[in-house]
């Protein structure tokens, strides 16, 4: 795992685990300030409630040097999942909010509200819900489970494991949106390591985060060593990303000594990527977009103009690549590299057309399935744009309290009121504010409550 995550990250995590936890007090505070445990994935604020231990992680088996784990709900709260499924089937957000009122760390309910906030444009509230979910799931980790040891598997086929995959994928995108590309890369590495089947498609964006965080050497090493078969370069995203990584490494090597003389040049790698996946060029030109008139002339060439993917799987992979990576092609230096490689392809095909046939045979052999093997991955999940959900589309989901089932009371020790998360309401979606107000950790301040009381008097 040191080769994937890096020695500094591993050593830092191990040191953090060995440090005693510290406690702090807030002067003059009337409410209880809870100091949540230190976690690796998120930094929980003091107003989050203590972890309720409603979920744990079990060791299922040890096989071929790997520990297989599965999340398990505590029997005392097993009925909560039934309540959630009923509320979800009825599109009853009030009922889901009621679940969070009593069980604030129920993963599926938190992820439901995270999606609601995201499609309503409330990205910070969405990120908060995702982080709260990750905090609870990390608190439940088995003592033998460590994300930096690499000797574990959490199979996505177990329903109780799925929230971790969903939360990590969302957290990764949230970090990228904030410009924290290196952190997004580390989360992507963790996500990829959880299940060898890569159910969330981490392989289709890990190269993007490596490029954005300038981890060019790591990307080359990862592509060479992943699963020991050296076949990642056949994927559309790695074909082009490895050429980009080599381009920036060459530029850095111009001012310092380098031992990469035996490696293919970035121009050769880009030409190779275009020969293997010629269909990508038109999609990049349209999506980026590349408006120089020279691209029109290049795309008139029959090799690029009539390019076909050859298989449903490859076409889907190309669509994911373009959606996730298109922004990279807005850099002028990469546009120049792409153009030079495209012109080189056209010139070489004029001299010998058999090269195109050889690459077509390789493409057909590598992606031979007649079915879309990646149909479970939505192209929209790899997009930076999120369609907005108007308030009028939220109202049908905010039904009355009829669906809110009777839930047994949660035993809590009597004590002072806990701190809550401050929120602003000005200029926000009123339907979303209403739903957010149902959550137990949200506070709009005294003025908000006074206004509600005035309305009640009317």
N, C-alpha and C positions, 0 to 999 in steps of 0.2 A: 504493500500500500504506500510505502514511502516513494516508490517510483511514480505513482499516480498522483498522490496528494502533495508530495514534497516533504523533505525532512523537517523543515521549519514548522509546517502545519502539524505534523505528527507530534513533534517534541512539545510544541505549545499546548496541544490538547492533553498530552500525558501530564505535563506540569500542572495544568489547570485542575485535573482530576485529583492530584495529590495535595492541592492547596486547601487548607481549612476554610470553610465558609465564614463570611463575616456578616455581622448584623449592624444595622444603623437605625437610629431613631430620629424622628422629625420633631424639632422643638415646638412646643405649644400646640401640637396636633391633637384634636379631640377624637379623631377616628383612628382605627388601627391601621398601621402601615405594615403591610405584609411584605417580607423580603423573600421572593420566590427563589428556589434553588437555581444555581448556575447551570446553564445548559449550553450545548454546543451550537444548536441550530438557530436559536433566537435569544434575545435578551429581554426577559419578561419584566414589565414595569411593576411598580409596587401596588398598583390598584387591582391587579389581577387577583382573583380569589385563589386560595391554596388548591393545589391539585387534589382532586377528590378520590383518586385511586380506583376509579370505576373501570379501568381497563388495565390489563397486564400483558406481558409477553411470555409465551411458553416455548420451551425448547422441545421440538417435535422429534428430532433424530439427529444423529451425527453420521455423515456418510461421505466418503472420499475426502476426508479432511475438512468438510464444511459442516457448520451448524445450521440446521433449518429451524426457523422460528415462525410463530404465528401469534397475532394479537388475540386476546380472549377477554370478553366482558365479564365482570364480576357477576355471579348469579343473582345478587341482590338488585341489580339494575338491568337484568336481561330483558325485562318487559319494556324498557325504554326504546329498544330497537324496534319492537312491534309498534309502539306509538309513533315512532318516526316514520316507519313505512306506511302506516295508515294516513298520517298527515301529508306525506309526500304524494300518495296516490290521490288524495283529495285536493292537492294544491293549496293546502291550508297553512299559510305562513304564520298565522297567529298560533297555531298548535305547535309548530316547530319552535317559535319564540318561547312558548310556555315550557317546552322541554329544556331549553337553555336556561330558563329562569330557575329551574330546580337542579339541572345537571349542566353547569356552564362549560364543561369540557367534553360534551358529546361530539365526537369528531364529525359525523355526517351532518348534524345540524349546523355546526360551525361552517362547514364547507358549503352548505346550501345558502347561508347568508352571505358567505364570501362571493359566491356567484351572483347573487342578487345585487350586492353592492357594486360589483364589477360592471355588470350590464347597465347599472344606473349611473355610471360615471363616478362613483364614490370609491376611488382606488385605494385611498388610505384606510377607509373602513374595511374594505375587502382584504387588504394586506393584514390588518389587525386580526381579523377572524382566522385567516390562514395561519398566522404566527401562533395564535392561541391553540389551534389544533395541533401544530407541530410541538409546542411546549408539552401538551398533555401526552402525546405519543412518545416523545423522548423520555419523559418521566417514567413511562411504563417499560422502558427497555430492560431486557433480561441482563443479569450481571455478566453473562458470557458474550453479550452482544456489544461490539465496539465498531463504529463505522470506519476506523482506521486500521483494523487488523485484516480485513478482507477475507475472513474465513466464515462468512455467513451467507444465508439466502433467506429472503422473505418472499415466497412465491405469490405472485399477483392473483393466482387462482383462488386463494383463500379470501373470502369477502372481507373479513376483518382486517386484512392487510392493505386493502385498496385505498383507504383514506390517506395512508402515509405517502403512497405514490402520487395521489392527486394533490395533496398539500405541498409536497416537494416540488412538483412541476409548477404549481402556481407561485410558490415562493421564489423559484428560480426566475420566472418571468417578471415578478415584482422587483427583484433585485436588479435585473437588467433594465427595467424601466427607469429605475433611479440612478442608473449609470454605474452600478456596482458590478461591473462585468467579471472581475476576478472572483468575487463571492458567488456570483451566479455559476461560474465554472466549477467551483468546489461543490456546490449543491448538485450540479449536473453529474459530476463524478460519483457522488454518493448515490444518486438516483439510479445511475447505470449499474452500480455494483450490487444493488439489492436483489435483482432477478436477472439471471443470465439471458432470459428471453427478451429483455428490454421492452416491456409492454407499453411504456409511455413514449418510446421513440427518442430516448436521450441521445442516441448515436447521431440523430439528424440535426442536433443543435450544439453538441459539445464542441465541435470544431469552430462554430461561430463564436462561442464564448471565449475559446482559446485565442482566436484572432483579435477579438475586441479587447481582451486583456493582455495582448502582446506576448502570449506564451507560445511563441513560434517553435522553439526547440522542443518543448514538451509535446506539441501537437505532432511533430514528426516522429518522435519516439513512441508516442501512443499508437500512431497508425502502424508502426512497424511491429509492435509487440502485442497488440490487442488480440487475444485468443490465439496467438502464435501462428496464424495462417497468412498474415501479410496480404489480406484481400480487401482491406478497407478502401484502398485507393480506387477500387472499382465503383464505389458509391459516388453518385454525382456530387454530393457535398464535399467529400474528401478529395475527389479528383481536382476540384477547383481550389479548395482551401489549402491543400498542400502546395499548390503552385503559388498561392498568395503568401503563405508562410515562408517559402523559399525566397520569394522576391524581397521580403523585408529582411530576411537573414543576410541575403546578398548585399543589400544596401548597408546594413550594419557592418558587414565584414570589410567593406571598402575602407573603413577607417581603423580597422584593427586586424590582428592576425587571426586566421581561420584555418581549420583543418577540413573544410567541406569541399575541397577541390574535386573529390571523387564523386560528388553528388550531381544529379541532373540539374540543369539550370532551370530557373523559374519559367523561362520562355519555352523550354522543351516540355516542362510539365504542363504548362497552359495549352500548348499545342496538343499534347496527349489527351488532356481533358476534353478539348473541343472535338478531337477525332472520335473519342469514345462516346461523348454525349453532345452531338451537334445541335440537338433540339434545344439545349439550354440557352444558346446564344440569342435566339429570337425572344425567348421569354424574359431574359435579362434586359434586352433592349426595350421591350415594352413596359416592364415593371419598374425599372430604375427611376425614370426612363433615360435612355441615352439618345440625345437629340441631334447629335452631329450628323450631317448629311452623308458622311462616309459609311455609316452603318446601313443606310438604305442600299447602297451599292454592294456592300458585303453580303447582305441578306438576299440579294438577287441571285447569288451563286446557288446553283442547284443543290450543292451539298448541304448548305444551311437552310435554304428556302424550302426544300421538300423533306427535311429531316423528320423521321418518325421515331417514337420511343421504342417500338418493337414488342413491348409487353406492358400489361396493366400495372404491374408492380413498379417497373422503372418509370413509367409516366407519373405515377403517384409520388414517387421519391423525388422526381424532378420538380413537381409542383410544390412539394414541401420545401425543397432547397431554395427555390426562387422566392417563396413567401418569407422564409426565415432570413435569407442572406442578401436580399436584393440591395439593401442599404450599403453593403460593402462596395458595390459597384458605382457608387456616387463619388468615390475618391478618384481624382483625375489620374493619378499614377497607375491605378489598377485598370482604368479605362484604356490607357495607352498600352499596357501590357496585353490586355485582352484583344485590342485591335491589331497589335503587331502579330500576335499568335494566330488570329483569324486570317490575316493576309498571308502568313506563312503556310497555313493549311491549304488555302486556295492555290498558292503557287506550287506546292508540292504535289497536289492532286493533278495539276496540269501536266506534270512530268510523269507521274505514275499513279494511276487510279486504283491499282491493286492494294495500296495501303488502306484505302477506305474500306475495301472488302474485308481485309484482315481484321480491322477494328470492329466491323459489323458482326463478324463471326464471334469475336470475343464477347461482344455485348450480348449476343443471342445466347451464348453458352452461360454467361454469368447470371443472366436474368431470363431463365427459360420457362418459368411458370406461366401458365395461361390464366391464372387467377391473380387477383390483387392481394398479395400477402400482407399488405400494410393498410388494408381498408379500415382497420380499427383506429388508425391514426387520422384525425381530422386535420386538413390543411389549415383551417381557421385557428386551431390550437397553437400553431406556430407563428401566428400573425401578431404584430404589435398593435394592430387596430382592433378595437372592441365596439361592436354595434351597440348603440344606446337603446335603453328601454324607456319609453315615455311613461309618465305617471299614470295615464289612463289604462295602460296595459298591466299595471301593478294592482289596480283596485280589485279585479276579479279574484285575485289570490288572497286578499285580506278579508276573509269571510268572518262570520261571527264566531262566538266562543263555543258553538255547538260541537265542533270537532275536537275541542280540547278535552281529552279524556281525563278522568279522575286519576291522579297519580298519588301514590303514597307520600306523605310528607317526609322531607329529608331531615334527619336528625342533625341539629346544629347547636353548638354551645352558645348560650346567651353571652352577649358581649357588645362592645361598642360597634357602631356602624362602620363598615369598611369604606375606604376611599374608592371613588369611582372615576372613570375616565371623563375628563371635561370634553364637551362637544359644542360646536357652534351650529346654529340653525339658519342664519341669514343666508339667503341666496341659494339654498339647497332644495333638492327635490322633496316636496312636502310628504309624498307617499313614502319615500325612503326614510325620512326623519321619523315618521310615525312608527314604521317597523323597527327602526333602530332604538326608539324609545322603549320598546318592549324588552330589550336586552338588559340583563341585570347589572352590567358593569358600566352602563352609560349614564352620564349626568349632564343635564343642560343648564344647571345652575338655578339659583333661587328665583331669578326673574321669570324663567320659563315656567316654574311651578306656580308662581303667583298669577301669571297670565292665565294658566289653566283654571285656577280657582275662580278668577273673575268671570271666565266664560261659563263656568258651572253655575255661578250665581245668576247669570242672565237667563 
